[in-house]
């Protein structure tokens, strides 16, 4: 009997929970270096581990990592607390696969830290994903996987940046990676957000001013040992990094700038809700059922020129849901047809649909094509039923993302900001997250 047969037998018999966990832990270590089923359909060769939010396999979809206590919060929990993070993802058109997960500790810039695994992880260094469910009555069948951390098999010992990596047969070929943060509350961050003071940014940008108070906690060299990250809407691709304090005095660091801490305000996100395939909404023009559902969104128009208008959005996120059903296993995968009116092609670069659903990254799956007959950009994207925020971005030839060309940018836009404070103390080999603040700007 091989390892996988043992694992199947273990879960089919009435062993007590502690015995199952013990045997499964041993098998997790053995399986990671021996037998696996046919490999997953990889999108391309992966050289090493990419320390960012990313999916590497074509049939891995709808990856989320959220605190269990708040589905709207970023993947971030306090060190040595009772808080937990939950990873969810689907594997399309496939039976159960024996997938492992592991943790990587990172520096403040998301490069791998110099720590040994035993220095930042208690328990197993890698483990088999045990929680899975099959889809129910879905036109596109899938297997849903879940991992909650920390758990009885794996606990984080230090604060800092982490990457949760899931792989099948080889850790150098991940199927997905997700960032998360473990923080401590050692310093106190206070912030205010307002219209930018810099003259050229007055109508388009927001200014994030803040102070770091650290009474009783020594930071001898804040200009070299302290690293601050500011994110807008929890988007790692839209952040300001390694900002230095203007002044340091009396256990207080001042970060009140006019230019260096200014973010483009962007615009409120577009949205659609596909929880009910039987009902049309303002955002959904038509629903067609063939081999699976196709949803045609109403025509979107460019907003680069015009006045600001408030929309109640969730700042680029998405929520999986299906009316009167369990969204985890009963929400189906549907083709969503995005349609952007464009009398002439946009010359500044390629157009993409963007949002948290694609980890804020322009990919071939989200790149739109121009239809000269319809005079519009179109793209069909396979998405799980739910409520989605999205925007249209332009990727310039210089590989720069510009959302203002299509969406516009307004200082009044409702945005959320996350400030993370990292400190590398003298003698430490890693960056501690010694403080954080989440703050919202809304008129």
C-alpha positions in Angstrom: 0.0 0.0 0.0 1.5 3.4 -1.0 1.3 6.7 0.9 -1.8 7.9 -0.9 -3.7 4.7 -0.2 -2.8 5.0 3.4 -4.1 8.6 3.5 -7.4 7.6 1.8 -7.8 4.7 4.3 -7.0 7.0 7.2 -9.8 9.4 6.2 -12.3 6.7 5.4 -12.1 4.9 8.8 -13.3 6.0 12.2 -9.9 7.0 13.8 -10.0 9.6 16.5 -9.0 13.1 15.5 -5.6 13.1 17.3 -4.5 9.9 15.7 -5.6 11.2 12.3 -3.5 14.4 12.8 -0.5 12.5 13.9 -0.5 10.1 10.9 -1.4 12.8 8.4 1.5 14.9 9.7 3.9 12.0 9.1 2.5 11.4 5.6 2.7 15.1 4.8 6.5 14.9 5.1 6.8 11.7 3.2 4.5 12.7 0.3 6.2 16.0 -0.2 9.3 14.1 -1.4 7.9 11.0 -3.1 4.7 10.1 -4.9 2.2 12.5 -6.6 -0.5 12.2 -9.2 -0.4 13.8 -12.6 1.0 17.3 -12.3 -1.2 20.4 -12.5 -1.6 22.3 -15.7 1.0 25.0 -15.2 0.7 28.3 -17.1 4.4 28.4 -17.7 7.8 27.5 -16.2 8.3 29.1 -12.8 11.9 29.9 -11.9 12.1 29.9 -8.1 9.5 31.4 -5.9 7.8 34.7 -6.7 7.2 36.6 -3.4 4.0 38.3 -4.5 0.3 37.5 -4.8 0.2 35.3 -7.9 -1.4 32.3 -9.5 0.8 30.0 -11.6 -1.6 27.3 -12.7 -4.2 27.8 -15.4 -6.9 25.9 -13.6 -6.5 27.5 -10.1 -9.2 30.2 -9.6 -10.7 32.5 -7.0 -7.8 32.7 -4.6 -8.6 34.6 -1.4 -6.8 35.0 1.9 -8.8 36.8 4.6 -9.1 37.1 8.4 -11.8 34.7 9.6 -13.3 37.5 11.7 -13.7 40.0 8.9 -14.1 39.2 5.2 -13.4 42.9 4.2 -10.1 43.2 6.1 -6.6 42.7 4.5 -4.7 39.5 5.2 -3.1 40.6 8.4 -3.4 39.4 12.0 -1.8 40.3 15.3 1.1 38.1 16.6 0.2 35.7 19.4 -3.5 36.5 19.2 -6.5 34.3 18.6 -7.0 35.7 15.1 -6.7 33.4 12.1 -6.4 33.7 8.3 -8.3 31.5 5.9 -7.0 30.6 2.4 -9.7 29.5 -0.2 -9.2 28.5 -3.8 -10.7 26.3 -6.5 -9.1 23.8 -8.9 -11.3 23.6 -12.0 -12.2 20.4 -14.0 -10.3 18.2 -11.6 -10.5 15.7 -8.8 -8.8 16.1 -5.5 -5.1 16.6 -5.7 -2.5 16.1 -2.9 -1.4 19.7 -2.3 1.1 21.0 0.3 1.5 24.4 1.8 4.4 26.1 3.5 5.4 29.5 4.8 8.2 31.9 3.7 9.3 34.7 5.9 10.2 37.9 4.0 11.9 41.2 4.6 10.1 44.5 4.4 10.6 44.6 0.6 9.3 41.0 0.2 12.6 39.5 -0.5 13.3 36.3 1.4 14.6 36.9 4.9 17.8 35.1 6.2 15.9 33.2 8.9 15.8 29.4 9.1 12.3 28.0 9.0 12.6 26.7 12.6 13.2 30.3 13.7 9.8 31.6 12.5 7.6 28.5 12.4 6.5 26.2 15.2 5.3 22.7 14.2 5.6 21.3 10.7 7.5 23.3 8.0 5.1 22.1 5.3 1.8 20.3 5.5 -0.8 18.5 3.4 -4.0 20.4 2.6 -6.7 18.3 4.2 -9.9 20.4 3.9 -11.5 20.1 0.5 -15.1 19.9 -1.0 -16.4 19.1 -4.4 -18.7 21.5 -6.3 -22.4 20.8 -6.3 -24.6 21.0 -9.5 -22.0 23.2 -11.2 -21.8 23.6 -15.0 -18.0 24.0 -14.5 -17.0 21.4 -11.9 -14.3 22.2 -9.4 -12.7 21.1 -6.1 -12.6 23.8 -3.4 -9.6 23.8 -1.0 -9.3 25.6 2.4 -6.4 26.2 4.8 -6.7 28.1 8.1 -3.5 29.5 9.7 -2.2 29.4 12.3 -3.4 25.8 13.1 -2.4 22.9 15.3 0.3 21.9 12.7 1.8 25.2 11.9 2.2 28.5 13.9 4.0 31.7 13.2 6.5 32.8 15.9 7.6 36.2 14.7 6.0 39.3 13.2 6.8 40.4 9.7 5.9 39.8 6.0 5.0 36.2 5.1 4.1 34.4 1.9 1.8 31.3 2.0 2.9 29.0 -0.8 0.9 26.1 -2.2 2.5 23.5 -4.4 2.0 20.0 -5.7 5.1 17.9 -6.4 7.9 20.5 -6.1 8.2 23.6 -3.9 10.1 25.4 -6.8 6.9 25.1 -8.9 4.2 26.7 -6.8 0.6 26.8 -8.0 -0.1 30.0 -6.0 1.5 32.4 -3.6 -0.3 34.8 -1.2 1.2 37.6 0.9 0.1 38.3 4.5 1.4 40.3 7.5 1.8 39.4 11.1 2.1 42.6 13.2 2.8 43.7 16.7 1.5 46.8 18.5 4.7 48.4 19.8 4.5 51.9 18.3 1.5 54.1 17.8 0.6 55.5 14.4 -1.7 58.5 13.9 -2.8 59.7 10.5 -4.9 62.3 8.7 -5.9 62.1 5.0 -6.9 65.2 3.0 -6.7 66.9 -0.3 -3.1 67.1 -1.6 -1.3 70.4 -0.8 1.0 70.1 -3.8 -0.4 72.5 -6.4 -0.3 70.2 -9.4 -2.1 67.5 -7.4 -4.9 69.6 -5.8 -7.7 68.2 -7.9 -6.5 64.6 -8.4 -4.5 63.4 -5.3 -4.9 62.7 -1.6 -2.2 63.3 1.0 -1.5 60.8 3.8 0.2 62.6 6.7 1.1 60.6 9.8 3.3 60.5 12.9 4.8 57.5 14.7 4.9 57.7 18.5 7.2 55.2 20.2 7.6 56.2 24.0 9.7 53.6 25.8 10.7 51.9 22.5 14.2 52.9 21.2 14.7 53.5 17.5 18.3 54.8 17.5 18.5 55.3 13.7 15.0 55.7 12.2 16.4 56.9 8.9 18.1 53.6 8.2 16.5 51.0 10.5 12.9 51.9 10.0 10.9 51.1 6.8 7.3 52.4 6.2 4.9 51.1 3.6 1.6 52.9 2.7 -1.0 51.0 0.6 -4.1 52.3 -1.1 -7.0 49.9 -0.9 -4.7 47.1 0.1 -3.2 47.0 -3.4 0.6 46.2 -3.2 0.9 47.6 -6.7 -0.3 51.0 -5.6 1.9 51.9 -2.6 4.5 54.3 -1.3 7.5 52.5 0.2 10.5 53.3 2.4 9.4 56.8 3.2 11.8 58.5 5.6 10.7 60.8 8.5 11.0 64.5 8.1 11.7 65.1 11.7 12.6 62.9 14.7 12.2 64.2 18.3 10.9 63.2 21.7 10.0 59.6 20.7 8.0 61.0 17.8 8.6 60.7 14.0 7.0 63.1 11.7 5.9 62.2 8.1 4.0 65.3 7.0 5.0 65.9 3.4 3.3 67.7 0.5 4.5 65.6 -2.4 6.2 62.4 -1.3 3.1 61.0 0.4 0.5 61.9 -2.2 -1.6 59.2 -3.9 -3.7 59.6 -7.0 -7.3 59.5 -5.8 -8.6 57.4 -8.7 -12.3 56.9 -9.0 -15.0 54.9 -7.4 -15.0 51.3 -8.7 -17.4 49.9 -11.2 -19.4 46.8 -10.0 -21.7 44.0 -10.9 -23.5 41.3 -8.9 -24.0 37.8 -10.5 -25.4 36.0 -7.4 -28.7 35.3 -9.2 -28.6 34.1 -12.8 -32.4 34.5 -13.1 -32.5 38.2 -12.6 -31.0 41.1 -14.6 -29.7 44.1 -12.9 -28.6 47.6 -13.9 -25.1 46.3 -14.4 -26.1 43.1 -16.3 -27.6 43.4 -19.7 -28.1 39.8 -20.7 -27.6 36.2 -19.3 -27.2 33.3 -21.7 -26.9 29.6 -20.8 -25.1 27.4 -23.2 -22.5 24.9 -21.9 -22.3 27.3 -18.9 -23.6 30.7 -18.1 -22.5 33.8 -20.0 -23.2 37.2 -18.5 -23.1 40.3 -20.7 -22.5 43.5 -18.7 -24.0 46.8 -19.6 -21.8 49.1 -21.7 -19.2 51.0 -19.7 -18.1 54.5 -20.7 -14.8 56.3 -20.1 -14.7 58.6 -17.1 -11.3 60.3 -17.7 -13.0 63.6 -18.3 -15.9 64.7 -16.1 -16.9 65.5 -12.5 -16.6 63.2 -9.5 -19.6 61.2 -8.6 -19.9 59.0 -5.5 -20.6 55.3 -5.8 -20.9 53.0 -2.8 -18.2 50.4 -3.6 -16.0 48.0 -1.7 -12.7 49.5 -3.0 -11.8 46.9 -5.6 -12.6 43.8 -3.6 -14.9 40.9 -4.6 -17.2 38.6 -2.5 -18.2 35.1 -3.7 -21.9 34.5 -3.2 -24.9 32.8 -4.7 -28.6 33.5 -3.9 -29.9 31.0 -1.3 -27.0 28.6 -1.7 -23.6 27.9 -0.2 -21.3 30.0 -2.3 -18.2 27.9 -1.5 -19.4 24.8 -3.5 -22.6 25.9 -5.2 -21.6 29.2 -6.8 -20.8 28.4 -10.5 -18.2 29.7 -12.9 -19.5 32.0 -15.5 -18.1 33.9 -18.5 -18.4 37.6 -17.9 -18.3 39.9 -21.0 -16.8 43.3 -20.3 -17.7 46.0 -22.8 -15.9 49.4 -22.8 -17.1 52.0 -25.3 -14.2 53.6 -27.2 -14.9 55.5 -30.4 -11.2 55.3 -31.2 -8.5 53.0 -29.8 -6.5 54.2 -26.8 -3.0 55.1 -27.9 -1.3 55.3 -24.6 -1.0 51.5 -24.2 -3.0 48.2 -23.8 -6.3 48.1 -21.9 -7.0 45.7 -19.0 -9.8 44.9 -16.6 -8.4 45.2 -13.1 -9.2 44.6 -9.5 -8.6 42.4 -6.5 -10.0 39.4 -8.4 -6.8 39.3 -10.5 -4.5 40.4 -7.7 -4.3 43.8 -9.2 -2.0 42.5 -12.0 -2.5 42.9 -15.7 -2.5 39.4 -17.2 -3.3 37.9 -20.7 -6.6 36.7 -19.1 -7.7 40.3 -18.4 -6.3 42.1 -21.5 -9.0 43.6 -23.7 -9.2 43.5 -27.5 -10.4 46.5 -29.6 -13.4 45.8 -31.9 -13.2 48.4 -34.7 -16.8 47.5 -35.8 -18.4 47.9 -32.4 -15.9 50.7 -31.6 -15.4 49.2 -28.2 -12.9 47.1 -26.1 -14.2 43.7 -25.1 -13.0 40.8 -22.9 -14.6 37.6 -21.5 -13.3 36.5 -18.2 -14.2 33.3 -16.3 -15.3 34.3 -12.8 -17.1 32.6 -9.9 -20.5 34.0 -9.1 -20.5 36.9 -6.7 -20.2 40.7 -6.2 -17.3 42.2 -8.0 -15.6 45.6 -8.1 -13.4 46.4 -11.1 -11.8 49.2 -13.1 -10.1 49.7 -16.5 -6.4 50.4 -16.5 -3.9 51.1 -19.3 -0.5 49.4 -19.3 2.0 51.8 -21.0 5.0 50.7 -23.1 7.1 51.6 -20.0 5.2 48.9 -18.0 3.5 51.5 -15.9 -0.1 51.1 -14.8 -2.3 54.2 -15.4 -5.9 54.1 -14.2 -6.5 57.8 -14.8 -6.7 57.6 -18.6 -10.0 55.7 -18.6 -11.3 56.1 -15.0 -10.0 59.6 -14.2 -8.6 60.7 -10.8 -10.3 62.8 -8.2 -9.3 63.9 -4.7 -12.8 63.3 -3.4 -12.7 59.5 -4.1 -13.4 57.2 -1.1 -10.2 55.2 -0.4 -8.7 53.1 2.3 -5.1 53.3 3.4 -2.9 50.9 5.4 0.3 52.1 7.0 2.8 49.4 8.0 5.9 50.2 10.2 8.9 47.8 10.0 11.9 48.0 12.3 15.2 46.0 12.1 16.7 46.3 15.6 20.4 46.1 16.1 21.4 42.4 16.0 18.1 41.2 14.4 18.1 39.3 11.1 14.6 40.2 10.1 12.2 43.1 9.9 9.6 43.3 12.7 6.2 44.9 12.0 6.1 47.0 15.1 2.9 49.0 14.2 0.2 49.5 11.7 -2.9 51.7 11.1 -5.9 51.3 8.8 -7.6 54.6 8.0 -10.4 55.5 5.5 -10.8 58.7 3.5 -14.4 59.7 2.9 -15.9 63.1 2.5 
